[in-house]
Amino acid sequence: MKLFSRKVGWSLFALLLLLPIAGYLGAGFYIYSTLVESTSGCGRDCDNTPAQFEEHWSETDFPFDQYTVNYWESVRYAGGDEGIEIDGWWVPISETGPGDAPVVMLVHGIRGSKNDPDMLTVSGMLHQAGFNVLMFDLRDNGASSVEDGKASIGIKEYRDVMASVDWLMQEKGFNEHRIGLYGDSMGAGTAAMAFGMDPRIQSVVLENGYLHLPVLVREELERSGYPGWLAPAATWSARLFDGMDLNEISPTIAFTNHRDRPIFAIHGTADTRVLTHHTRDMVTLGAEQGANVTAWFTEGAVHSGSKYMYPEEFKQRVATFFSNSLGGTVTP
């Protein structure tokens, strides 16, 4: 009887010990799943094309019509993993083809697509300045393949960027020294990972990006009303229940494996979605690693808002950066 009581006691003790752990991990997985949920398609932006687009999520008087392009090609090619197909828009410098102009790839943010006016505006600016542009939907977004309906915050998506480099070189004949990359928000994190992993990408612009994913997860939880101390639970449960290691690769690789390729980081000082310190931390890490990093902090600009608050300066700075790193002449 005593032995039975002792076994019951230990079982209850183990249960009481495991319940809080299970609850902690369960809450973490719920939060992780909520944060990374990604729906395919383009939402309200489906009518947007390079030839005509607007902002459907808020009222604005920004002159989007000044950045339209009347010719482009819908393309589809293999993504970064087996079974993934990427849907994109190829915007050559002229109707006759890419000529000898460099090309810049554009990477959208979380739950975004190539139809996003943020992407289309930058595409129009670069096109006007004399660059070919490739814009595409990452997996689980837009018209690209649906893998699992979740964003991996760049952990898997960076391979789709590298697959886009393959397509540009194999299908369009670009030399690797003429290929640049731009990323916005999660797209900036994804672009940083791809840049660090793929030496064929000559230069990169990171707009309101993040540097350390665990810090971003904690800040995103707090922004969404959850306690920051749940961040480790979200990270652990992602690996335990979903097989996703959020620490597998980090945007820091762009600054530690830069090979002296230039990096241009842009961040609005009024950004509350991805805090400005992430880009300041990039500058610090870049200095420590001897990276070729320049930064522009746009006074008063919100998340992804630099291009709208300072359109002409944004266009000139970004175009000049890519011209200096990729060659080509900036068109006023």
Backbone torsions as a table, in degrees:
resi	resn	phi	psi	omega
1	MET	NA	-41.2	178.9
2	LYS	-64.3	-40.1	179.5
3	LEU	-62.7	-41.3	178.6
4	PHE	-63.1	-44.0	179.8
5	SER	-63.1	-38.2	-179.7
6	ARG	-66.1	-40.3	178.1
7	LYS	-63.8	-42.2	178.2
8	VAL	-63.0	-40.6	-179.8
9	GLY	-62.6	-44.9	179.1
10	TRP	-65.9	-36.3	178.7
11	SER	-65.1	-42.2	178.0
12	LEU	-65.3	-39.5	178.3
13	PHE	-61.6	-46.2	179.4
14	ALA	-62.4	-39.8	179.3
15	LEU	-63.8	-45.0	179.3
16	LEU	-64.3	-30.5	178.8
17	LEU	-75.1	-39.3	-175.2
18	LEU	-78.9	-30.8	-176.6
19	LEU	-57.8	-47.9	178.4
20	PRO	-62.7	-37.1	179.5
21	ILE	-65.1	-44.9	179.3
22	ALA	-63.0	-41.0	178.6
23	GLY	-64.6	-40.2	179.3
24	TYR	-62.7	-47.5	-179.6
25	LEU	-69.1	-36.7	178.5
26	GLY	-63.3	-43.4	177.7
27	ALA	-64.6	-39.6	179.0
28	GLY	-63.0	-40.9	-179.3
29	PHE	-69.2	-37.4	177.5
30	TYR	-61.7	-45.2	-179.6
31	ILE	-66.1	-44.4	178.0
32	TYR	-57.7	-47.4	-178.6
33	SER	-62.6	-37.4	179.4
34	THR	-67.5	-43.2	-176.4
35	LEU	-69.0	-35.3	-173.7
36	VAL	-98.8	-0.1	179.5
37	GLU	-56.4	130.9	-178.5
38	SER	-134.8	125.8	179.5
39	THR	-102.2	134.8	178.3
40	SER	-71.0	168.9	-175.9
41	GLY	95.6	-176.2	-175.2
42	CYS	-125.9	11.5	174.4
43	GLY	56.8	-133.4	-179.0
44	ARG	-73.3	-10.9	-175.8
45	ASP	-91.5	5.8	-173.1
46	CYS	-61.2	-26.3	179.2
47	ASP	-79.7	-11.5	-178.9
48	ASN	-72.2	137.5	173.1
49	THR	-140.1	169.1	176.3
50	PRO	-57.8	-23.6	-177.0
51	ALA	-86.6	-20.2	-179.6
52	GLN	-160.2	119.6	-179.6
53	PHE	-153.0	160.5	179.3
54	GLU	-154.9	171.4	176.9
55	GLU	-91.1	120.3	-177.6
56	HIS	-98.9	-7.2	-171.9
57	TRP	-97.7	-16.1	178.8
58	SER	-157.3	159.9	179.4
59	GLU	-80.8	135.4	179.1
60	THR	-154.9	151.0	177.1
61	ASP	-105.8	19.1	180.0
62	PHE	-63.1	135.9	-176.7
63	PRO	-80.4	73.0	-179.6
64	PHE	-58.0	-30.9	-176.4
65	ASP	-64.0	-14.8	178.0
66	GLN	-77.3	-9.7	-174.4
67	TYR	-122.3	25.4	178.5
68	THR	-85.7	157.2	177.6
69	VAL	-130.6	130.9	-172.0
70	ASN	-88.9	-3.1	179.7
71	TYR	-140.2	135.8	176.9
72	TRP	-162.2	170.9	-177.6
73	GLU	-129.2	130.4	173.2
74	SER	-77.5	130.9	-177.6
75	VAL	-131.7	158.4	177.4
76	ARG	-145.6	133.0	-175.8
77	TYR	-151.6	168.9	-177.3
78	ALA	-66.2	135.9	177.9
79	GLY	-85.3	-164.7	-172.5
80	GLY	-81.7	-6.2	177.4
81	ASP	-138.6	158.7	-178.5
82	GLU	-57.6	133.0	178.3
83	GLY	88.9	-7.0	179.6
84	ILE	-94.8	128.3	174.1
85	GLU	-119.6	136.6	-176.6
86	ILE	-104.4	132.7	177.3
87	ASP	-103.8	128.4	-175.6
88	GLY	-142.0	174.3	172.0
89	TRP	-120.7	123.1	176.5
90	TRP	-98.3	119.2	-176.9
91	VAL	-115.7	92.1	-180.0
92	PRO	-74.2	161.5	-175.9
93	ILE	-65.2	-26.1	176.7
94	SER	-147.1	167.1	-179.3
95	GLU	-64.4	-20.3	-179.3
96	THR	-87.4	-7.6	177.6
97	GLY	134.5	-172.3	-174.5
98	PRO	-76.7	-15.0	-177.3
99	GLY	58.6	-142.9	178.9
100	ASP	-107.5	17.9	179.7
101	ALA	-78.8	149.7	175.9
102	PRO	-69.1	174.4	179.3
103	VAL	-128.7	144.7	175.9
104	VAL	-124.0	129.7	175.4
105	MET	-91.3	142.3	-179.8
106	LEU	-114.8	131.5	-178.2
107	VAL	-118.4	119.6	-176.4
108	HIS	-79.5	170.6	-178.8
109	GLY	-87.5	-175.4	-177.2
110	ILE	-62.8	136.5	-178.0
111	ARG	58.8	25.2	179.4
112	GLY	-104.1	-167.6	178.3
113	SER	-165.8	175.9	176.3
114	LYS	-66.3	-17.4	179.0
115	ASN	-78.6	-8.0	-178.5
116	ASP	-64.4	131.4	178.5
117	PRO	-59.3	-25.3	175.1
118	ASP	-60.1	-43.1	179.2
119	MET	-71.7	-44.5	-176.2
120	LEU	-66.5	-34.4	177.6
121	THR	-66.1	-46.4	178.7
122	VAL	-64.1	-39.2	177.6
123	SER	-58.9	-46.6	179.5
124	GLY	-63.5	-39.4	178.5
125	MET	-62.6	-46.5	-178.4
126	LEU	-67.7	-39.1	178.2
127	HIS	-61.4	-45.1	178.2
128	GLN	-61.3	-31.9	-176.9
129	ALA	-83.1	-3.7	175.0
130	GLY	106.1	25.8	-179.1
131	PHE	-119.0	144.8	165.3
132	ASN	-74.2	153.3	-177.5
133	VAL	-135.5	136.6	169.4
134	LEU	-119.5	117.1	176.1
135	MET	-118.3	142.6	-172.1
136	PHE	-152.7	161.5	176.6
137	ASP	-91.6	127.2	172.0
138	LEU	-67.3	161.2	177.5
139	ARG	-52.3	147.0	-179.1
140	ASP	67.1	15.7	178.3
141	ASN	-137.7	155.3	175.5
142	GLY	54.1	-131.9	-178.4
143	ALA	-102.8	9.5	176.9
144	SER	-78.8	172.0	-176.7
145	SER	-60.3	143.6	172.7
146	VAL	-92.6	119.4	179.7
147	GLU	-94.1	-60.4	-180.0
148	ASP	-142.8	6.5	178.5
149	GLY	72.8	20.2	-178.8
150	LYS	-132.2	144.2	171.8
151	ALA	-88.3	134.8	179.8
152	SER	-98.3	16.7	179.1
153	ILE	57.2	34.2	176.9
154	GLY	99.3	-16.6	-173.4
155	ILE	-59.4	-39.7	176.3
156	LYS	-103.4	-31.8	-173.6
157	GLU	-63.2	-26.9	-178.3
158	TYR	-61.1	-26.2	179.0
159	ARG	-70.5	-26.5	174.8
160	ASP	-69.8	-32.2	175.3
161	VAL	-66.0	-44.4	179.0
162	MET	-64.3	-35.4	176.2
163	ALA	-65.5	-30.8	177.5
164	SER	-69.5	-33.9	173.5
165	VAL	-62.8	-44.1	177.0
166	ASP	-54.0	-47.7	-177.2
167	TRP	-62.5	-43.6	-180.0
168	LEU	-62.1	-39.2	-177.9
169	MET	-77.1	-40.9	-174.9
170	GLN	-81.9	-38.3	-174.9
171	GLU	-95.9	-31.0	-176.6
172	LYS	-111.3	-4.7	173.3
173	GLY	74.1	24.3	-178.5
174	PHE	-77.4	140.7	170.0
175	ASN	-77.1	141.7	-176.5
176	GLU	-59.6	-25.5	-179.5
177	HIS	-77.4	0.4	-179.6
178	ARG	-116.3	19.3	-176.6
179	ILE	-116.2	120.1	177.2
180	GLY	-115.7	172.3	-173.4
181	LEU	-143.6	137.7	175.5
182	TYR	-129.2	136.5	176.7
183	GLY	-135.9	145.4	-177.8
184	ASP	-121.2	124.9	176.3
185	SER	61.7	-122.6	176.3
186	MET	-59.4	-29.9	175.8
187	GLY	-63.5	-29.4	176.5
188	ALA	-70.8	-41.9	175.6
189	GLY	-61.7	-43.3	177.8
190	THR	-62.9	-43.8	179.8
191	ALA	-63.1	-39.7	179.1
192	ALA	-62.3	-41.8	178.5
193	MET	-63.7	-46.7	-179.7
194	ALA	-62.4	-41.3	179.9
195	PHE	-61.4	-43.0	179.8
196	GLY	-69.4	-29.9	-177.1
197	MET	-90.0	-23.0	-172.3
198	ASP	-121.8	101.7	-177.9
199	PRO	-68.3	-7.7	178.0
200	ARG	-72.8	-20.3	178.5
201	ILE	-81.9	118.3	-169.1
202	GLN	-79.9	-33.2	-176.9
203	SER	-157.6	160.6	-176.0
204	VAL	-145.6	141.4	171.1
205	VAL	-109.7	126.6	-179.5
206	LEU	-114.5	108.5	-180.0
207	GLU	-100.8	126.3	-176.8
208	ASN	37.9	54.7	179.8
209	GLY	-92.6	179.1	178.7
210	TYR	-120.3	159.3	-177.0
211	LEU	-111.3	-50.6	-177.8
212	HIS	-111.9	114.6	-176.0
213	LEU	-61.5	-43.0	178.1
214	PRO	-57.9	-37.5	177.3
215	VAL	-66.5	-42.9	179.0
216	LEU	-62.1	-42.6	179.6
217	VAL	-61.5	-44.6	178.9
218	ARG	-61.9	-44.9	-179.0
219	GLU	-68.0	-34.6	177.7
220	GLU	-67.8	-38.7	175.9
221	LEU	-61.3	-47.8	-179.0
222	GLU	-64.3	-37.4	178.4
223	ARG	-65.8	-31.5	-178.3
224	SER	-89.7	2.8	176.0
225	GLY	94.7	7.2	177.9
226	TYR	-97.4	153.7	177.0
227	PRO	-68.9	138.2	-177.3
228	GLY	-62.0	-25.5	-177.5
229	TRP	-70.4	-5.6	175.5
230	LEU	-83.3	-6.7	-177.1
231	ALA	-56.9	-47.2	177.9
232	PRO	-60.1	-34.6	178.8
233	ALA	-64.1	-40.0	178.4
234	ALA	-63.6	-41.5	-179.6
235	THR	-68.2	-45.9	-178.8
236	TRP	-65.9	-44.0	-177.2
237	SER	-67.6	-31.6	176.9
238	ALA	-60.6	-40.5	-179.8
239	ARG	-76.5	-39.7	-175.3
240	LEU	-71.6	-45.1	-173.2
241	PHE	-100.5	-20.2	-174.1
242	ASP	-122.3	-3.4	179.6
243	GLY	66.9	20.3	-177.0
244	MET	-106.3	113.4	178.6
245	ASP	-92.6	101.4	-176.9
246	LEU	-71.5	-7.2	177.0
247	ASN	-106.0	10.4	-176.8
248	GLU	-61.4	-40.8	179.5
249	ILE	-147.4	151.5	-174.0
250	SER	-134.5	151.8	174.1
251	PRO	-57.5	-18.4	178.5
252	THR	-59.7	-21.5	-178.1
253	ILE	-63.4	-25.2	177.2
254	ALA	-63.2	-30.2	-174.4
255	PHE	-96.4	-19.2	177.8
256	THR	-96.7	-19.2	-179.9
257	ASN	-124.5	44.4	-172.3
258	HIS	-77.9	-27.6	-178.5
259	ARG	52.5	33.5	178.1
260	ASP	65.5	15.9	174.2
261	ARG	-78.5	141.1	-173.5
262	PRO	-74.9	144.1	178.0
263	ILE	-126.1	130.8	177.5
264	PHE	-120.1	115.1	-177.8
265	ALA	-107.2	132.7	-178.9
266	ILE	-124.6	137.3	178.5
267	HIS	-152.8	133.0	175.8
268	GLY	-76.6	137.4	-177.7
269	THR	-72.3	-15.1	179.7
270	ALA	-103.4	17.4	-179.6
271	ASP	-73.1	120.7	177.3
272	THR	-107.8	-4.6	179.8
273	ARG	-86.0	-52.7	171.9
274	VAL	-121.0	112.3	-169.6
275	LEU	-66.6	148.3	-173.0
276	THR	-61.0	-25.5	-176.6
277	HIS	-60.5	-23.4	179.5
278	HIS	-60.7	-43.0	179.0
279	THR	-73.7	-34.6	174.9
280	ARG	-63.2	-37.8	176.6
281	ASP	-65.7	-32.7	175.8
282	MET	-62.1	-43.7	179.9
283	VAL	-61.4	-43.1	179.4
284	THR	-63.9	-48.1	179.7
285	LEU	-63.5	-40.2	178.8
286	GLY	-59.8	-41.6	178.3
287	ALA	-64.6	-39.6	179.8
288	GLU	-65.8	-33.6	-175.4
289	GLN	-97.7	3.7	-179.8
290	GLY	68.6	27.6	-178.3
291	ALA	-81.4	154.7	179.1
292	ASN	-88.0	81.5	-174.0
293	VAL	-116.3	131.0	169.4
294	THR	-123.3	153.2	-177.5
295	ALA	-137.2	151.8	176.6
296	TRP	-135.3	114.9	177.8
297	PHE	-100.7	113.3	-173.2
298	THR	-89.0	114.1	-174.1
299	GLU	-62.4	122.8	174.0
300	GLY	82.1	-2.1	-177.9
301	ALA	-80.8	138.5	178.0
302	VAL	-87.5	-174.4	-178.9
303	HIS	-58.1	125.7	-178.0
304	SER	62.3	16.4	-173.7
305	GLY	-96.8	-5.1	-176.7
306	SER	-59.9	-41.1	-177.1
307	LYS	-67.2	-24.0	-178.9
308	TYR	-91.6	-33.5	179.8
309	MET	-79.0	-34.5	-178.4
310	TYR	-129.7	61.0	-171.3
311	PRO	-59.9	-45.7	-177.0
312	GLU	-70.2	-41.8	178.7
313	GLU	-67.8	-39.6	177.5
314	PHE	-58.7	-51.0	-179.6
315	LYS	-58.0	-45.5	-177.2
316	GLN	-66.9	-44.7	-178.3
317	ARG	-64.8	-46.9	-177.6
318	VAL	-67.7	-43.9	179.9
319	ALA	-63.9	-41.2	178.7
320	THR	-64.5	-40.9	177.6
321	PHE	-58.5	-49.3	-178.6
322	PHE	-70.0	-33.5	177.5
323	SER	-64.0	-42.7	-179.7
324	ASN	-66.9	-33.4	-175.1
325	SER	-94.2	-24.9	-176.0
326	LEU	-112.8	-12.2	-172.8
327	GLY	87.8	176.4	-178.2
328	GLY	99.1	164.2	-178.1
329	THR	-113.3	129.6	179.0
330	VAL	-72.3	127.5	176.1
331	THR	-89.1	125.6	-177.9
332	PRO	-59.6	NA	NA
